[in-house]
Amino acid sequence: MDGMSRSAGRIHLLCNGLSAIFLLSMLLSCAGKESPPEVISPPTAQTPTPAPPIEEAPAPTPITPMPFVAVKLLQIADSLIIRPSPGDSLIVRFLYNGAGITNHRTPSSVSASLKGGWIDLHKQGQGPLETGLSRASISPAKEGSYLYLNGKPYRGSLTLLPAQGLDPNTIPVNLVAINFVQIEEYLRGVVPGEIGNLGRDEIEAIKVQAVAARTYALSRLGQFAEWGYDLEATVKDQLYLGVEGEAPLADEAIEATRGVVMTNGGLPINAYYHANCGGKTEYIERIWDKPAQPYLIPVEDGYCDWAPSYRWEETWRPEDLVRNLSAFLDTVVVIPETGLGPLLDLRVASRSPSGRVESLEAVTAAGTYTIGKDRIRWAMKRGNNPNRLLRSTLFDIEVVHGGDGEVEKITAHGFGTGHGVGMCQTGAIGMARQGFSWEEILTRYYPGVEFQRWGD
C-alpha cells in the first residue's frame, strides 16, 4: 500500500524523550478563507490493494512503568457524593492549606462541598468528617475496587480541589473532581465511546483507536498543570466515561496494543482524530492556528463514504444564521449595539488544499465579517440547533436572495463530520473491514510516524 513499509510496523522501545513526561505525570498524581463557491464532488471510492504482511517484532523489554493521567470529571458549585464499592471502604487523605496530611478510613459515603473557598467533607448521615480543607484525596481500600462519584463508577482515585479562577485573589466557588487513573485503565473508559460499538471483524479499528487515544493522552500530560489535571473528560480532549463506558472487545484491543504509542522525533505525536473526513484529511495549520506537523497532512480517503456522516445538508433561515454569527462574533470582535442587521450575502473567500472552506465572508448591514478555518463551524453552527457545531468546513453554499437584496435562505451541501485533521474514524473502520492491520491504518493517516512501546 502507498506510503507503507514493513518497518512501519516494527515496535521500538520508547526512548528517553518521554521520561520527563512520566515524571510530570507522577508529580501530578502525587500532589493534567468574491467568487462563487467551488463545487465539491465526493471522492471516488478506492479499491484497496492487499498490503504486504508486516513482520512481527520481538516483544520489547519493558523499561518504565505506565504513567497515571489526571482527568477532570466535574466542576460544580453544588455538593458531590463519593461512595465505595459494596463491602469496601474509603481511604480519605486531608490536606490543610498546603500542609498537614491526615488519613481517615470510613465505610460510609462522603459528601463534599465548598464553603468560603475551602472543602468541607461529611459522612452521609453521620455529620462532619473534616472541614476547611485545601485538598482531599479519596481512594478505595481494596485494590481494584471502584469509587462511585455521584453514582458513576471510576477506577483509580479521586482528588477534590477548589477551582481557582483566572484571578488568584478571588475565592473559589466551584469544586473540581479529578480522577487519577493508570493510562491503560483510562483507555478502557475512552475507546468504546470514541470509536463506537464495533464487532469482531472491525477489531483492527478498535486497536487503531486505542493507540491514537493513548498517544493523544501522553502528548497532553501537564497541559493543565496549573489547575491540577491533564485532560478533560469530554470531547474537548477525549470522551471518558469511566467504568460505564468499558466494553470487552475494546479491552481486548487495548491489551493487544498495550503501551504502544505513535512518535515523531522520539516524542508522542499530536494524534488528532475525527469522525469522518469527507474523502480527504487536511493540514493541521489550515484548520487551526497551530504549527505544521509532518504527519498531519492531507491524505486521500476512499474508505469513509459508507457512513451516514459522510454527506450532509444544512439549511438556515437568515435570522437564525445572523443569530449564530452574532453570538460568535461578539466573543472576538466589537459588533454594533444594534446588531449585525439583515444578512446581505454569504460567500466563500478561499479554500484549503482539501477543498475545505478556509475563509468565509458574511456581508451584513453592519459590515463584512471574515471568519477563518475551523472557527467557521463554531460561527455558523446548525440551522435548527445553535448549540451544535456545523458538521464540517467541507461544503458548498447556496444563497437565495429576495427582491430587496436580502438573503432569504442559505443551504450548505457538505461532506464529513469533524475538523478533518489526522485519523478519520469511519475511514479506519472501513479499512479494518477490508483487512488492513492497525499499523497500516495508522501509518496511512499519520504518515511517517514510528511505533514505540511504553513499558509495563
C-alpha positions as CSV (number, residue, x, y, z in Angstrom):
1,M,0.0,0.0,0.0
2,D,1.3,3.5,-0.9
3,G,3.3,5.2,1.8
4,M,3.5,2.0,3.9
5,S,6.6,-0.1,4.6
6,R,7.4,-3.2,6.6
7,S,9.4,-1.1,9.0
8,A,6.3,0.9,9.9
9,G,5.0,-2.0,11.9
10,R,8.1,-2.6,13.9
11,I,7.7,-1.5,17.5
12,H,10.7,0.0,19.2
13,L,11.4,0.8,22.8
14,L,10.4,4.3,23.9
15,C,13.4,6.4,24.3
16,N,14.3,8.8,27.0
17,G,12.3,11.7,25.4
18,L,9.3,10.6,27.4
19,S,11.0,10.3,30.8
20,A,10.2,14.0,31.6
21,I,6.6,13.4,30.7
22,F,6.4,10.5,33.0
23,L,8.0,12.5,35.9
24,L,5.5,15.3,35.3
25,S,2.6,12.8,35.4
26,M,3.8,11.2,38.6
27,L,4.2,14.6,40.2
28,L,0.6,15.5,39.3
29,S,-0.5,12.1,40.6
30,C,1.1,12.9,44.0
31,A,0.2,16.5,44.7
32,G,-3.1,17.1,33.6
33,K,-10.9,31.8,3.8
34,E,-15.6,37.3,-4.3
35,S,-16.1,34.2,-6.1
36,P,-18.9,31.6,-6.3
37,P,-18.1,28.5,-4.2
38,E,-16.2,25.8,-5.8
39,V,-18.1,22.6,-6.5
40,I,-17.0,19.8,-4.2
41,S,-17.5,16.3,-5.7
42,P,-17.5,13.3,-3.5
43,P,-14.3,11.3,-3.9
44,T,-14.3,8.1,-5.8
45,A,-14.1,5.1,-3.5
46,Q,-10.8,3.3,-3.8
47,T,-10.3,-0.4,-4.2
48,P,-7.8,-1.4,-1.5
49,T,-4.7,-3.2,-2.6
50,P,-3.8,-6.0,-0.2
51,A,-0.8,-4.8,1.8
52,P,2.3,-6.9,2.3
53,P,2.5,-8.7,5.6
54,I,4.1,-6.9,8.4
55,E,6.9,-8.7,10.2
56,E,6.4,-9.4,13.8
57,A,8.9,-7.7,16.1
58,P,10.2,-9.4,19.2
59,A,8.4,-8.2,22.3
60,P,10.4,-5.3,23.8
61,T,11.7,-5.4,27.3
62,P,9.6,-3.1,29.5
63,I,11.7,-0.3,31.0
64,T,9.3,2.2,32.6
65,P,6.0,1.8,34.5
66,M,2.9,3.1,32.7
67,P,2.0,6.7,33.9
68,F,-1.1,7.9,35.5
69,V,-3.3,10.6,34.0
70,A,-5.3,13.2,35.9
71,V,-8.8,13.6,34.3
72,K,-11.2,16.4,35.3
73,L,-14.6,14.7,35.8
74,L,-16.7,17.5,37.3
75,Q,-16.6,21.2,38.1
76,I,-19.7,22.1,40.1
77,A,-20.9,24.7,42.6
78,D,-23.1,22.1,44.3
79,S,-22.1,19.2,46.5
80,L,-21.0,15.8,45.3
81,I,-21.1,12.4,46.8
82,I,-18.4,9.7,46.7
83,R,-19.2,6.1,47.9
84,P,-17.2,2.9,48.0
85,S,-18.0,-0.3,46.2
86,P,-20.2,-2.7,48.3
87,G,-18.1,-4.2,51.0
88,D,-15.3,-1.7,50.7
89,S,-14.3,1.4,52.5
90,L,-12.9,4.8,51.5
91,I,-9.4,6.0,52.4
92,V,-9.6,9.8,52.7
93,R,-6.5,11.9,52.9
94,F,-6.9,15.5,54.0
95,L,-4.6,18.4,53.2
96,Y,-4.9,21.6,55.3
97,N,-3.9,24.8,53.5
98,G,-1.0,23.1,51.7
99,A,0.4,21.2,54.6
100,G,-0.6,18.7,57.3
101,I,-1.8,15.4,55.7
102,T,-4.2,13.2,57.7
103,N,-5.6,9.8,56.7
104,H,-9.0,8.5,57.6
105,R,-10.8,5.3,56.7
106,T,-14.6,5.1,56.5
107,P,-17.1,2.6,55.1
108,S,-19.6,5.4,54.7
109,S,-20.3,7.6,51.6
110,V,-18.7,11.0,51.8
111,S,-20.3,14.3,50.6
112,A,-18.1,17.2,49.6
113,S,-19.0,20.9,49.2
114,L,-17.2,24.2,49.1
115,K,-17.6,26.8,51.8
116,G,-15.6,30.1,51.8
117,G,-13.2,28.6,49.3
118,W,-12.4,25.6,51.4
119,I,-13.6,22.0,51.1
120,D,-15.9,20.5,53.7
121,L,-16.4,16.7,54.0
122,H,-19.3,15.0,55.7
123,K,-20.1,11.3,56.3
124,Q,-23.5,10.8,55.0
125,G,-25.9,10.7,57.8
126,Q,-23.1,10.9,60.4
127,G,-22.2,14.6,60.4
128,P,-18.9,16.3,59.6
129,L,-15.8,14.4,58.7
130,E,-13.5,17.3,58.2
131,T,-13.8,21.0,57.2
132,G,-11.6,23.8,55.9
133,L,-9.5,21.6,53.6
134,S,-7.4,22.8,50.6
135,R,-7.4,19.4,49.1
136,A,-8.8,15.9,49.7
137,S,-7.8,12.6,48.0
138,I,-10.1,9.6,48.2
139,S,-9.2,6.0,47.1
140,P,-10.7,2.6,47.7
141,A,-9.3,0.5,50.5
142,K,-9.3,-2.7,48.3
143,E,-7.1,-2.8,45.3
144,G,-9.1,-3.0,42.0
145,S,-12.2,-1.7,43.7
146,Y,-14.2,1.2,42.2
147,L,-15.2,4.7,43.5
148,Y,-18.6,6.0,42.8
149,L,-18.8,9.7,42.0
150,N,-22.4,10.9,42.0
151,G,-23.4,7.3,41.3
152,K,-20.9,6.7,38.4
153,P,-18.1,4.2,38.9
154,Y,-14.4,5.0,38.2
155,R,-11.2,3.2,38.6
156,G,-8.2,4.7,40.4
157,S,-8.6,7.5,43.0
158,L,-10.3,10.9,43.2
159,T,-8.9,14.2,44.2
160,L,-11.1,17.2,45.2
161,L,-9.8,20.7,44.7
162,P,-11.3,24.2,44.9
163,A,-11.5,25.6,41.3
164,Q,-9.2,28.6,41.2
165,G,-10.3,31.2,38.6
166,L,-8.0,33.3,36.4
167,D,-7.8,35.8,39.3
168,P,-5.9,34.1,42.1
169,N,-7.3,36.7,44.6
170,T,-10.9,35.6,44.2
171,I,-12.4,33.0,46.4
172,P,-13.1,29.7,44.6
173,V,-16.9,28.9,44.3
174,N,-16.6,25.6,42.3
175,L,-15.4,22.2,43.4
176,V,-13.4,20.1,41.0
177,A,-13.2,16.3,41.0
178,I,-10.2,14.8,39.3
179,N,-9.7,11.1,38.6
180,F,-6.1,9.8,38.9
181,V,-6.0,6.6,36.9
182,Q,-3.4,4.5,35.2
183,I,-3.4,5.2,31.5
184,E,-4.4,1.7,30.3
185,E,-7.4,1.8,32.6
186,Y,-8.3,5.3,31.4
187,L,-8.3,3.9,27.9
188,R,-10.9,1.4,28.9
189,G,-13.3,4.2,29.5
190,V,-12.3,6.1,26.4
191,V,-12.0,3.8,23.4
192,P,-15.6,2.4,23.2
193,G,-17.2,5.8,23.4
194,E,-14.8,7.3,20.8
195,I,-14.9,4.6,18.1
196,G,-18.4,3.2,18.7
197,N,-19.9,-0.2,19.2
198,L,-18.0,-2.4,16.7
199,G,-17.8,-6.1,16.0
200,R,-15.0,-8.7,16.0
201,D,-14.4,-8.1,12.2
202,E,-13.6,-4.5,13.0
203,I,-11.2,-5.0,15.9
204,E,-8.3,-3.6,14.0
205,A,-10.1,-0.2,14.0
206,I,-10.6,-0.6,17.8
207,K,-6.8,-1.2,18.1
208,V,-6.3,2.0,16.0
209,Q,-8.4,3.9,18.4
210,A,-6.6,2.5,21.3
211,V,-3.2,3.6,20.0
212,A,-4.4,7.0,18.9
213,A,-6.1,7.7,22.2
214,R,-3.1,6.5,24.2
215,T,-0.8,8.7,22.1
216,Y,-3.1,11.7,22.5
217,A,-3.3,11.3,26.2
218,L,0.5,11.0,26.6
219,S,1.0,14.1,24.5
220,R,-1.3,16.1,26.8
221,L,0.3,15.3,30.1
222,G,0.7,18.5,32.1
223,Q,-1.4,20.7,29.7
224,F,-3.5,22.0,32.7
225,A,-0.8,21.5,35.3
226,E,-1.6,24.8,37.0
227,W,-5.1,23.5,37.7
228,G,-4.0,20.1,38.8
229,Y,-5.0,17.9,35.9
230,D,-4.0,16.7,32.4
231,L,-7.2,16.0,30.5
232,E,-10.9,16.9,30.2
233,A,-13.3,14.0,30.3
234,T,-15.3,15.5,27.3
235,V,-14.7,15.9,23.6
236,K,-12.5,18.9,24.4
237,D,-9.9,16.2,24.8
238,Q,-11.3,12.6,24.7
239,L,-14.7,11.4,25.9
240,Y,-14.1,9.4,29.1
241,L,-17.0,7.5,30.6
242,G,-15.2,5.6,33.3
243,V,-16.3,2.0,34.1
244,E,-19.7,2.5,32.5
245,G,-18.0,3.1,29.1
246,E,-16.0,-0.1,29.1
247,A,-16.5,-3.0,26.7
248,P,-14.9,-6.4,26.5
249,L,-13.8,-6.2,22.8
250,A,-12.2,-2.7,23.5
251,D,-10.4,-4.2,26.5
252,E,-9.0,-6.8,24.2
253,A,-7.8,-4.3,21.7
254,I,-6.2,-2.1,24.4
255,E,-4.4,-5.1,25.8
256,A,-3.2,-6.2,22.3
257,T,-1.6,-2.8,21.8
258,R,-0.6,-2.3,25.4
259,G,1.8,0.6,25.8
260,V,2.1,1.3,22.0
261,V,2.3,5.0,21.0
262,M,3.0,6.9,17.8
263,T,6.1,9.1,17.9
264,N,7.9,11.7,15.9
265,G,11.4,12.6,16.9
266,G,11.1,10.3,19.9
267,L,8.0,12.0,21.4
268,P,4.3,11.2,21.3
269,I,2.6,12.9,18.3
270,N,-0.4,15.1,18.4
271,A,-2.8,12.3,17.5
272,Y,-5.8,14.3,16.4
273,Y,-8.7,12.3,15.0
274,H,-12.3,13.0,13.9
275,A,-15.5,11.2,12.9
276,N,-15.4,11.5,9.1
277,C,-13.0,13.4,6.8
278,G,-15.4,13.5,3.8
279,G,-12.8,11.9,1.5
280,K,-9.6,13.8,2.4
281,T,-7.9,14.9,5.6
282,E,-6.2,18.3,6.0
283,Y,-3.1,20.1,7.0
284,I,-3.3,21.0,10.7
285,E,-2.2,24.6,10.1
286,R,-5.1,25.1,7.6
287,I,-7.6,24.1,10.2
288,W,-6.2,25.7,13.4
289,D,-3.6,28.3,14.2
290,K,-1.1,25.6,15.1
291,P,2.3,24.8,13.8
292,A,2.6,22.4,10.8
293,Q,3.4,18.8,11.6
294,P,4.9,16.4,9.0
295,Y,2.4,13.7,9.9
296,L,-0.7,15.9,9.9
297,I,-1.1,16.4,6.1
298,P,-3.8,15.8,3.5
299,V,-4.5,12.1,2.9
300,E,-6.9,10.8,0.3
301,D,-9.5,8.5,1.9
302,G,-11.8,6.3,-0.1
303,Y,-12.9,4.2,2.9
304,C,-15.3,6.5,4.8
305,D,-18.1,7.0,2.2
306,W,-20.1,4.2,3.7
307,A,-21.1,6.2,6.8
308,P,-24.1,8.4,7.2
309,S,-21.8,11.1,8.5
310,Y,-20.1,11.3,5.0
311,R,-22.6,13.5,3.3
312,W,-24.9,16.2,4.8
313,E,-27.1,19.2,4.2
314,E,-27.9,22.1,6.4
315,T,-30.4,24.9,5.9
316,W,-30.7,28.3,7.7
317,R,-33.3,31.0,7.8
318,P,-31.4,34.3,7.6
319,E,-32.4,35.3,11.1
320,D,-31.1,32.0,12.5
321,L,-27.7,32.4,10.8
322,V,-27.5,36.0,11.9
323,R,-28.2,34.9,15.5
324,N,-25.5,32.3,15.3
325,L,-22.9,34.6,13.7
326,S,-23.7,37.4,16.2
327,A,-23.2,35.1,19.2
328,F,-19.8,34.0,17.8
329,L,-18.6,37.4,16.6
330,D,-19.4,39.1,19.9
331,T,-16.7,37.0,21.5
332,V,-13.9,38.0,19.0
333,V,-14.8,41.5,17.7
334,V,-16.8,44.5,18.7
335,I,-20.2,44.5,16.9
336,P,-22.7,47.4,16.9
337,E,-25.0,47.6,19.8
338,T,-27.9,47.5,17.3
339,G,-26.6,44.2,16.0
340,L,-25.5,43.0,12.6
341,G,-28.7,43.8,10.9
342,P,-30.0,41.9,7.8
343,L,-27.8,39.3,6.1
344,L,-27.0,40.5,2.6
345,D,-24.6,37.7,1.4
346,L,-22.5,34.8,2.5
347,R,-19.6,33.8,0.3
348,V,-16.5,31.6,0.3
349,A,-13.4,33.7,0.0
350,S,-10.8,30.9,-0.1
351,R,-10.4,27.1,0.3
352,S,-7.8,24.8,1.6
353,P,-5.9,22.2,-0.4
354,S,-8.6,19.6,0.5
355,G,-11.4,21.8,-0.6
356,R,-12.5,23.0,2.9
357,V,-13.7,26.5,3.3
358,E,-10.8,28.3,4.8
359,S,-12.2,31.9,4.7
360,L,-15.9,32.8,4.8
361,E,-17.3,36.3,4.3
362,A,-20.6,37.3,6.0
363,V,-21.9,40.5,4.4
364,T,-24.4,42.3,6.7
365,A,-25.9,45.7,7.0
366,A,-23.4,46.5,9.7
367,G,-20.4,45.4,7.6
368,T,-18.5,42.5,6.2
369,Y,-17.1,40.0,8.7
370,T,-14.4,37.4,7.7
371,I,-14.3,34.1,9.6
372,G,-11.5,31.6,9.1
373,K,-10.5,28.0,9.5
374,D,-12.4,25.7,11.9
375,R,-13.9,28.8,13.6
376,I,-16.4,28.7,10.7
377,R,-18.1,25.7,12.3
378,W,-18.3,27.5,15.6
379,A,-19.8,30.6,14.0
380,M,-22.4,29.1,11.6
381,K,-23.4,26.2,13.8
382,R,-26.6,24.3,12.9
383,G,-29.7,25.9,11.4
384,N,-32.1,24.4,13.8
385,N,-29.8,24.0,16.8
386,P,-27.5,26.8,17.8
387,N,-25.9,24.6,20.4
388,R,-24.3,22.2,17.9
389,L,-21.4,22.9,15.6
390,L,-21.6,22.8,11.8
391,R,-20.6,19.3,10.8
392,S,-17.5,20.3,8.8
393,T,-16.0,23.1,6.7
394,L,-16.0,20.9,3.6
395,F,-19.1,22.3,1.9
396,D,-20.7,24.4,-0.9
397,I,-23.0,27.3,-0.1
398,E,-26.3,28.1,-1.9
399,V,-27.7,31.5,-1.1
400,V,-31.2,32.6,-2.2
401,H,-31.8,36.4,-2.3
402,G,-35.1,38.2,-2.2
403,G,-36.2,41.1,-4.3
404,D,-34.9,43.6,-1.7
405,G,-31.4,42.1,-1.9
406,E,-31.5,40.5,1.5
407,V,-30.9,36.8,2.0
408,E,-34.0,34.6,2.2
409,K,-32.4,31.2,2.6
410,I,-28.9,29.6,3.0
411,T,-28.2,26.0,2.3
412,A,-24.8,24.2,2.7
413,H,-24.2,20.9,1.0
414,G,-21.2,19.2,2.7
415,F,-19.1,16.2,3.4
416,G,-17.6,14.8,6.5
417,T,-18.0,15.4,10.2
418,G,-15.4,17.0,12.4
419,H,-12.3,19.1,11.9
420,G,-10.6,16.8,9.3
421,V,-7.2,16.6,10.9
422,G,-5.4,13.2,11.5
423,M,-7.3,10.0,11.6
424,C,-10.7,9.6,10.1
425,Q,-12.5,7.2,12.4
426,T,-15.1,5.9,9.9
427,G,-12.2,5.6,7.3
428,A,-10.3,3.5,9.8
429,I,-13.4,1.2,10.3
430,G,-13.7,0.9,6.5
431,M,-10.1,-0.1,6.2
432,A,-10.4,-2.6,9.0
433,R,-13.3,-4.2,7.2
434,Q,-11.1,-4.5,4.1
435,G,-8.5,-6.4,6.1
436,F,-5.9,-3.8,6.8
437,S,-4.0,-4.0,10.1
438,W,-4.0,-1.3,12.8
439,E,-0.4,-0.4,11.9
440,E,-1.3,0.0,8.2
441,I,-4.3,2.2,9.1
442,L,-2.4,4.4,11.4
443,T,0.5,4.9,9.0
444,R,-1.9,5.9,6.3
445,Y,-3.5,8.7,8.4
446,Y,-0.3,9.7,10.2
447,P,2.4,9.2,7.5
448,G,6.0,8.9,8.7
449,V,5.3,8.1,12.4
450,E,7.0,5.4,14.3
451,F,5.5,3.0,16.8
452,Q,7.2,2.7,20.2
453,R,6.1,0.9,23.3
454,W,6.0,2.3,26.8
455,G,7.0,-0.4,29.3
456,D,4.7,-2.1,31.7
